Amino acid sequence: MTGLTRMIGLREDAVVESAGGVLTITHPFGVTIARGLPPGIESLLRELPGTLADEDELARRLVAEGGTSQEVALLYLALSRLRPILVHAVEPLLRVIPIARDAVFLRPALSPGSTVRLSRFALVRRSREGLVLESPLSRHRVTLAEEAMPLLAALGREVMVKEAPEALGHLVAAGLARADDTEDEDPALRAWDFHDLLFHSRSRWGGNDQPFGATFRFAAELPPEPVVKPPPEGVAVELFRPSLEEIAAADPPFTTVLESRRSVREYADAPPTLRQLGELLYRTARVREVFGPGPGMPYEASSRPYPGGGAVYELELYLTVGRCEGLDSGVYYYDPLGHRLVTLPARSEDARAMLAVASAATGGLAAPDVLVTITSRFQRLSWKYSALAYSATLKNVGVLYQTLYLVATAMGLSPCGLGSGDAGLAARTFGLDWVRESSVGDFLIGGAPRDARSGS
């Protein structure tokens, strides 16, 4: 590929200021300070945010304006200190933008006859910058011009370095393409699925430059989702409300419960009763209190028996009942504020399919009595949190799982958290738009264990 130019610049959000002989560059990863730079170098650096220039041309300009060879060396040194925010471009094909404070861009020595291929963790997506190429293994983001697409397509297999040495060198330096087989040979990398590594890297702090944490990004555009979901229309089944004082007196000691906890997949003959189901839901998932908004929390929140990030409580519970003494088989929504079940108009074949999928998740060991499907109202969390919303909802599912485990164990029931479920089937069964609210966890509740020593 001919007609390409190597250029550099600073991230467009870098702010360069000078006062009293001190040059200050503020950027998303902190502040870089340089002292004693000649005015000519300061002037060149102030031009670089959001623009591109030939690095050697900058040196020539410095010399043309009276700069010495020592000042030229100082210019290159100053640029090297700015590597974490230095943009590297091959115009007009691509621009390599650092996205983390530990970004390192070192062009490798590639022989013309060697080959390069795209990292198996790389992805292309649309952003406000146009098309971008990213990878969870990279501390850079590459913006792509239309002219780069044939090369990118070819990198799905292999491309010889001599076909595009500048572009390929930049992609390898950015960690988005490989000139070796390390990804295929490294046991640690081989163990990662693409989506898992991407999710992990993007839901933790420090790996990229996107907004992170409690940003309240939609506060000026959308109202928060209600603290409690309005229950659907349907016949309501009022649930038993136990006395917490009586429970505290009758429960086994906590350590006994914790050490006795097992995943139980085979039950004794008698199913759980409606009274037991009511007690279980009351002790694990009811709304104890609604409060807010308040300073730093511009939304209504609630208190429930299990912990929830930001007191947002985006999780909902749906029950598919196979056997429960005192309760008809069918599908129900749990109203955590009213502490009742609302009958849903699910098709019987969908209910049977839900129980069959749950049984398959146990390796066919369980003939489910009651399946508790946990869904997430995603927007309830993402209204507040950027980047970590889905990660937070999975953490919330985990603590709800443990709460269900411990209470069910204390009650002598058979608990079993499942590792998989059919989100599409669940959405159809419960009448949900799975983009707005989708299943993120599944939990079985059975009667007394067939063998108290079994389980895991």
N, C-alpha and C positions, 0 to 999 in steps of 0.2 A: 504494500500500500504506500503510495507516494503522496507528497503534498501535505504531510503531517508536521506539526510543530510542537515541540515540548515547551511547556510554559508553567509558571508557578503563580500563586497568589495567596491571599489570606482568606479565611472564611469570611463570608459577607457580614456576619454578625460580630466580627472583631472590631473593636473601637481603639484607635491609636491616638494617644494624646501625649504632648510633651510640655514640660514646664520645669524651669530651673535646671536644665541639663539632665532631666530624668524622663525617659521615654516609657510610658505605661501603655500596655496593650491588654485590654479587658476582653475576655472571651468566655464562652460557656463553661470552660473547664477551670477558670480561675483568672489570675492576673500574672502577666509576664512583665518584668521590669528590667530595663537596660539603662545604664548610666554612662555618661561620657561619650556618646556617639556624636560624630561630627554632624553638622546641620544637613549636609548633603545626603547622608544615610537616613537621617530622620525623615527628610522630605520624601525619599523613595519609599520608605516603609509606610508612610501615611497614605500613599497611593494604592497600596495593595489590597485592602479589604474589598471583596466583591469584584475584583478585576483580575486580569491575568497579564503576565509579562514574561519575556524571555529572561532567564536568570543571568545569562552572559550579557544580554543587552543592558540590564540594570548596571552591571559593572562598567560597561562601556560608557553609559551615560554619566556615571560617577566620575570617570576619568575625564570625560569631555568637559565637565564642570569644575575641573581642577583637583579632583581627588587623587591621592597618592596611591602607590601600590599597597602600602600598609592599610589605607582606608578600604581598598578593594578587598583585602583579606578580612578586614573587620566586617565588611558587608556580608561576606559569605558566612562568617562566624555567627553574625546576628541572625541570618536566615536559618542556620542550623539549629539555633536555640528555639526557633519558632516552629519546628517540625510538627508538634502536636496540633497546630492550627494551619499548617501550610497545605494549600491545595496544589495538587500536581495534575497537569492536564496534557493530553495529546489532542490538540485541536485539529479538526473539529469533531473528533470521535467521542471523547470521554473526558470526564473530570473526576479525580480521586479526592474525596473530601474526608478528612479525619473526623471521627465521631466520638472519640474517647480520649481522655487525657494521656493514656499510655499508647496512643497510636504511634507506630514506627513504620516509616516508608523507606525501604532500602532496595534499590533496583538490583536484581540478581545478575550474575554474569551468565547469560544464556548463549550457548553456541548456536549459530544459524541453522544447523542441522537437527537440533533437538526439537522436541514437541511439547506442546502445552495443551491442557484441557481444563475445562471449567471445574471448579470444586463441586462435589456432589451436594454440598450444603448451600450453594449459591441460589438465589432466587431473584427474579425480575418482577417488579411491581410498579404501579402508577403512584406518583406522589405529586405534591405541588410543584416539584422541580421537574416533572415529566417522568420518563422511565428511569428507574434506578435499579442498580444491581447491588445486592447485599448478601451477607453471610453471617451467621452467628460466630464464625471463627475469625471474622475480620473486624478490625477497628477502623474501617473506612467504608464509605458509601460511594458508589460510582454512579454519576449521572451519565446517561447514554444519549447520544444523538442518533437520529434515524440512520445515518451512514454506518453506525456501529453494529446494526442488527445482523447483517450477513456474517460478520466475524463472530458475533455471539452465538449464532446458530451453529456455525462450524465448530465452535469450542465444545459443543455437546459430545463430540468425538475427540479428535486431536487436530491441532494446527501446527505446522512447522514454524519455528521462530522467524525464519527468514521471510515469511509471508507478511508479517506485521510486527517487526521487532520492538518498536516503541510501545504500541498498544499492549502487546503481550507482556512486555517487561513491566508496565505499570500495573496490569491486572495481577501478575504474580507478586509484585511488591506489596500490593494491597491485600493479598491473601485470598483473592477471589478466583484465582486460577492456579493450577499446579503444574510444575515441571517434573514431578516425581510421583511415586506411588505411596506417599506417607499416609494419605487418608485411607487407602485400602489395606495397608499393612499394620497400622497402629491399632492394637486391640481396643484401646479406649474409644477411639473415634468410630471403629466398626460397630461398637455396641450401641451407638446413638442412632435412632431414627431421625430423619431430617426435621420433622415437625416438632419432635421433643426437644432437640437441641435449640432450635429457633425459639420455641416458647420459653425455655429456661433462660436463654440469654436476654430476651427482651422483657422478661418480667422481674428482672433483678436490677439493682442500681448499678450504674457505672459503665455498662457495656455499650451504650449508644447515647446520642444527643437528643433523643425525643423527650417530650414532657413526661414527668414521672411523679407518681404519688398523688396526694390530695390536691389536685389542681382546680377542681370545680369548673372544668372547662365548658360545661353547658349551662352554667348558672345564669348567664345573661341571655340565653337563647330558649331554654326549655325549663319547665317546672320539674322538680324532682318527682319520681314515681311515688305513689302513696305509700306511707309507712306500712299499712296493712292492705293487702289486695282485697278489693271488694269481692265477697264470695259470690259464686255463680248462683243462678236460679236453680232450685231443685228442692226435693223433699229433704228436710233436715232431720238428723238423728242426734239428739242431745246425748252428751257423753258424761260419764261418771266423773265427779270432781272429788278426789280423795282429800282427806285431812293430812296435811303435811306433818302435823304433830304425831299422828298415829303412825304414819309411815316411818318417821325418824325413830320412833320407839321400837318398831317391828323389824326394820331392815337389818340384814347382817352387817357386821363391821365392814368399813370401807376396804380394808386390806383383804378381807375374805372375798369380797365381791371382785376386787381387782385381780386377785390371784386365781379366782374361779372362772374368769371370763374366757369363753371359748366361742368359736364360730361353729354353731350347731346346725347340721343339715338334715338330721333325721329325728323325727318327733315321735313321742308317745301317741297313743290313739286319740286322746281328747284334744281338740283344737283350743286356741285361746278364746276367752269369753269377751263379750262386748265390754263388760266392766273392766277387765284387765286392759283391753285396748284403750279405754278411756283414761285409766290411770297412767298407762305408758305415755300417751300423748300429752297428758297434763304435766307429767314430770319432765318431759324432754323438750317440748316444742311450743307450749302455749305462750301467748303474749302476757307478760306480767304487768307491763306498764308502757304507756306511750308518753313521750315527752319531747320538748323542743318546739320550734327551733330556738337557737341561742347563739351567743358569741362563738365564732369559729365553727359553728355547726348550723348552716342555713337550711336545715331540713328537719322534718320530724323523724325521730328515732324511737326505738323500743328496747325493752329489756325482756330477755327470754332465758330459759334455763341453760342454754349452751352459749358459749362466747361467739360473737360475730364482729367482724372488722368494721370499725366506725359506728357500731350499733345500727348499721344499715338494715340488716336482716332481710336479705333478698331471697332467701330460700323458701320454697313452698313444698307442701307434702300432699301427695295423692296416694290413695290406698286402693289396691286391687285385691279384693277379698275372695279367696277360694273357699275357706272354711273359717267361720267364727261363730261361736255359740251366741245366739241372740241378735245376729246381724246377717241380713241377706247377702248372698254372694253378689258381687257387682263392683262398680268403680265409684270412688268417693273422693271429694276434696275435703281436706281438713282445714276448717276455719279456726285459726289459732287465737283469734280475739274472742269469738263466741264459744270456743271449745265445743265444737260440734262437727259432725260429718254432713256434707251436702252430697246427695246422690247425683251422679252425672249420667247423662243419656248415652253412655258408651255402648257400642255394639258388643254382644256377647262373644262373638268370634275374636274381637280385639282383646277383650278381657282374658279370654283363654290363651291368646297368643302372648300377652304380657306375662302370664304365669309360666308358659312354656319356655319363653326366653330366659326368665329368671331361673328356672330349673336347669336349663342348659348351662347357665353360668356357674352352677355348682357341680358341673360334671354329671348331671342327671341324678344326683343323690337326693335332692330335696323335692318333695311334692308340696309346693308352697301353700301355706295357710293364708298368710297375709303378706303382700308385697307393698312396701312403702317406697314410692318413687319420689325422689327429691329433685325438684326443678329449681332453676335460678331465673329470677327476673333481672337479666343482665343490666338493663339500663339503670336500675336502681343503684347499682354499684358504679358503673362507668360514668354516671352523672358527676360523681365525686372524684373517682380515681382514674388516672391515666396510666397505661402500660401494665398495671398490676391487677386490674379488675378481675380478669378470669382466673388468675393465680389465686387471688383472695377468695373467690367463690369456691374453688376446690379446697382450700384450707378450711373454709367454713363447713363444707361437706364432711371433711375429716373429723372435725370436732363434734359435729352432729352424730356421725357414725359412733364415735366413742361414747357419747352420752346415751345413745340408744343401747349400745352394748352393755354399759354398766347398769342402767336402770332395768333392762330386760333380765340381766343376770340376777340382780337383787330380787326380782319378782318371780324367779324360777321359770322364765320363758326361754325360748330358743332363739337367739339372735344370730344373724349372719349377714355381714356386709358383702355386697357383690362388687366385682371389679369391672363389670361391663353391663351394658343394657342397650336397647334399641331406641335411639332418640326419635327417629321418625315414627315408629310405632307408638311410642308414648305420646308424641304430639297429636297424632290422630285419635288416640284413645281418649285423651283429656280435652280435645278440642282446642289445642294451642297453636299459635304461630311460633315455630321453633326458633326463629331468629330473635323474637322478643322474650320467650320463656321456653327453656328446653331442659330435658332431664340431664342431670349431672351426677346422680348417684342412685343406687337401688339397694334396698335393705329388706331382708326377710325376717318376719316374726312368726315363730311357730309356738305351739303349746309346749308342754314340758318336754325336755330332751328324752329321747329314747334311752340313751346311755349318758349319764352325767359326766363320764370320763372322756367321751369322744369330742372331737372338734380340734380347732387349731387357733 
